Amino acid sequence: MYEQLKDFLCSNDENHHLSIGANMLAASGAGAATTILTNPLWVVKTRLKTQGMRTGVVPYKRTLSALSRIAHEEGIRGLYSGLVPALAGISHVAIQFPTYKKIKFYLADQDNTKIDKLSARDVAVASSVSKIFASTLTYPHEVVRSRLQEQGHYSKRRYSGVVDCIRKVFQQEGLAGFHRGCATNLIRTTPAAVITFTSFEMIH
């Protein structure tokens, strides 16, 4: 999706070189489409991981049965709980991809080579730095999204919405509450980003 949007945006540019703004627009569009399509799966994932913390609730058995049960008990609103902060998380993609591109251009300039001739090491550096930078800046949306998605049909609703969740997290936990689990998330996602980007660049 990202590559298709890039091709569309640079169709009138003979050099096929996108500005930072155009790169961010392409990344945001791809991120929004992915987020909307996959949000129900994120809801199920969060519920399955946290259902042991909720007492008096019949546990979900499998992914498909969880999807069906949430749709039946809570409707579309349940399947798309946490969508607003998830869409806010598009900023992660909008930061990561342009940053990745800019780092690659910088490394190519330093090595006096073309961007598509970068070594696997340079690609790994660009992908890891851009991932860490974007994830750290945008991690608060993950906290808000997961807390909203964790609320089930039968569990006590601690938050009435996005604004209420942000307010309560800040009041009860301070700024540190918005980055709870960030280090663990970086340890988990950064290697995956490096492998994905490096493999893609080396193959193409």
matplotlib code that plots the C-alpha trace (Angstrom):
import matplotlib.pyplot as plt

x = [0.0, 2.8, 4.7, 1.4, 0.7, 4.3, 4.0, 0.8, 2.1, 5.3, 3.7, 4.2, 7.8, 10.4, 13.0, 10.5, 11.8, 9.2, 9.4, 9.1, 5.5, 4.6, 6.4, 4.4, 1.2, 1.8, 2.8, -0.2, -2.6, -1.1, -1.2, -4.8, -6.0, -4.1, -5.3, -9.0, -8.8, -6.9, -8.4, -10.8, -7.8, -6.0, -9.1, -9.2, -5.4, -5.7, -8.7, -7.0, -3.9, -5.7, -8.8, -7.0, -7.1, -10.9, -12.9, -16.4, -16.1, -16.4, -13.0, -12.6, -11.5, -10.1, -9.6, -12.6, -15.0, -13.8, -14.5, -18.0, -18.7, -17.5, -19.5, -22.6, -22.3, -20.8, -21.4, -19.2, -18.4, -16.7, -14.7, -13.5, -12.9, -9.6, -9.7, -9.2, -5.9, -5.0, -5.5, -3.4, -0.7, -0.5, 1.9, 4.3, 4.3, 4.3, 7.5, 9.2, 9.1, 10.3, 13.0, 14.1, 14.3, 16.3, 18.8, 19.3, 20.0, 22.4, 24.3, 24.4, 25.9, 28.4, 29.4, 29.3, 26.9, 23.4, 20.6, 19.7, 23.3, 23.5, 24.9, 22.8, 24.5, 23.5, 19.9, 19.9, 21.1, 18.5, 15.7, 16.6, 17.2, 13.9, 12.0, 13.3, 12.8, 9.2, 8.2, 9.4, 7.7, 4.3, 4.2, 1.5, -1.2, -0.4, -1.1, -4.4, -5.5, -4.8, -6.6, -9.7, -9.6, -9.2, -12.6, -15.1, -18.8, -19.0, -16.0, -16.1, -15.5, -12.7, -12.7, -15.6, -13.5, -10.1, -10.0, -11.1, -8.4, -5.7, -6.8, -7.0, -3.6, -2.0, -3.6, -2.9, 0.5, 1.9, 3.9, 5.6, 2.3, 2.2, 5.5, 4.9, 6.2, 8.0, 11.4, 9.9, 8.1, 11.3, 13.2, 10.4, 9.7, 13.1, 14.7, 11.6, 11.7, 15.4, 14.8, 11.8, 13.4, 16.8, 15.3, 13.0, 15.8, 18.3, 15.7, 14.7]
y = [0.0, 2.4, 1.8, 2.2, 5.6, 6.7, 5.8, 7.7, 10.8, 10.9, 10.1, 13.7, 13.9, 13.0, 12.2, 10.1, 11.7, 12.4, 15.3, 14.5, 15.7, 13.4, 10.5, 11.2, 11.3, 8.0, 6.4, 7.8, 6.5, 3.0, 3.0, 4.2, 1.4, -1.2, 0.0, 0.1, -3.4, -5.0, -3.2, -6.1, -8.5, -6.1, -6.1, -9.9, -10.0, -7.6, -9.5, -12.9, -11.6, -9.9, -12.2, -13.9, -10.5, -10.3, -12.3, -13.6, -13.4, -16.5, -16.6, -16.5, -19.8, -19.0, -16.0, -16.6, -17.4, -14.3, -12.2, -13.7, -13.2, -9.6, -8.8, -10.4, -8.9, -5.4, -4.9, -2.8, -0.5, -3.4, -4.6, -1.1, 0.0, 1.8, 2.8, 6.5, 6.1, 3.4, 5.9, 8.4, 5.8, 6.3, 9.0, 6.2, 5.1, 8.7, 9.3, 5.9, 5.6, 9.2, 8.9, 5.6, 7.1, 10.2, 8.0, 5.9, 9.0, 10.2, 6.9, 6.6, 10.1, 9.2, 6.0, 7.9, 5.3, 5.0, 4.4, 1.1, -0.1, 0.2, -2.7, -4.8, -3.2, 0.3, -0.8, -2.4, 0.9, 2.9, 0.6, 0.2, 4.0, 5.0, 2.3, 3.3, 7.0, 6.6, 4.1, 6.2, 9.3, 7.6, 4.9, 6.7, 5.8, 2.1, 2.5, 4.3, 1.9, -1.3, 0.1, 0.9, -2.4, -4.4, -3.3, -6.0, -6.2, -7.7, -6.0, -2.7, 0.1, 2.3, 4.7, 6.3, 7.2, 8.4, 11.7, 10.2, 7.5, 10.1, 12.2, 9.3, 7.8, 11.2, 11.8, 8.4, 7.6, 10.8, 11.0, 7.7, 5.9, 6.7, 4.9, 1.9, -1.1, 1.0, -0.6, -4.1, -3.1, -1.8, -5.0, -7.0, -4.8, -3.4, -6.7, -7.6, -4.2, -4.7, -8.2, -7.1, -4.0, -5.6, -8.7, -6.5, -4.2, -7.1, -9.0, -6.0]
z = [0.0, 0.9, -2.3, -4.4, -2.7, -3.2, -6.9, -7.2, -5.4, -7.5, -10.9, -12.0, -10.7, -13.4, -10.7, -8.7, -5.5, -2.8, -0.3, 3.4, 3.4, 0.5, 2.2, 5.4, 3.4, 1.7, 5.0, 6.8, 4.1, 4.2, 8.0, 8.2, 5.9, 7.8, 11.2, 10.2, 8.7, 11.6, 14.7, 15.5, 15.6, 18.0, 20.3, 20.4, 21.0, 23.9, 25.4, 25.1, 26.8, 29.7, 30.3, 33.2, 35.0, 34.8, 37.3, 36.7, 33.0, 30.7, 28.9, 25.2, 23.6, 20.2, 17.9, 15.7, 18.6, 20.3, 17.2, 17.0, 20.7, 20.8, 17.7, 19.2, 22.7, 21.8, 18.2, 15.9, 18.8, 20.6, 17.6, 17.0, 20.5, 20.7, 17.0, 17.7, 19.5, 17.0, 14.2, 16.2, 16.1, 12.3, 13.3, 14.1, 10.5, 9.3, 11.3, 10.8, 7.0, 6.1, 8.8, 7.4, 3.9, 5.1, 7.1, 4.0, 1.9, 4.5, 4.7, 0.9, 0.7, 3.4, 1.5, -1.9, -3.3, -4.5, -2.1, -3.6, -3.2, 0.5, 2.5, 4.8, 7.8, 6.6, 6.0, 9.5, 11.1, 9.2, 10.1, 13.8, 14.4, 12.6, 14.5, 17.9, 17.2, 16.0, 18.6, 21.5, 20.3, 19.7, 22.3, 24.5, 21.9, 22.6, 26.3, 25.7, 22.9, 25.0, 28.1, 26.0, 24.2, 27.4, 28.7, 27.9, 27.9, 31.4, 33.0, 34.9, 32.5, 34.0, 31.1, 29.2, 26.2, 24.9, 26.7, 30.0, 29.6, 29.0, 31.9, 34.4, 33.3, 33.7, 37.1, 38.5, 36.9, 35.5, 32.3, 33.1, 32.8, 29.0, 28.5, 30.7, 28.8, 26.1, 26.6, 26.4, 23.2, 21.6, 22.5, 20.8, 17.7, 16.8, 15.7, 13.7, 11.9, 11.2, 9.7, 7.7, 6.2, 5.6, 3.9, 1.7, 0.6, -0.1, -2.1, -4.2]

ax = plt.figure().add_subplot(projection="3d")
ax.plot(x, y, z, "-o")
ax.set_aspect("equal")
plt.show()
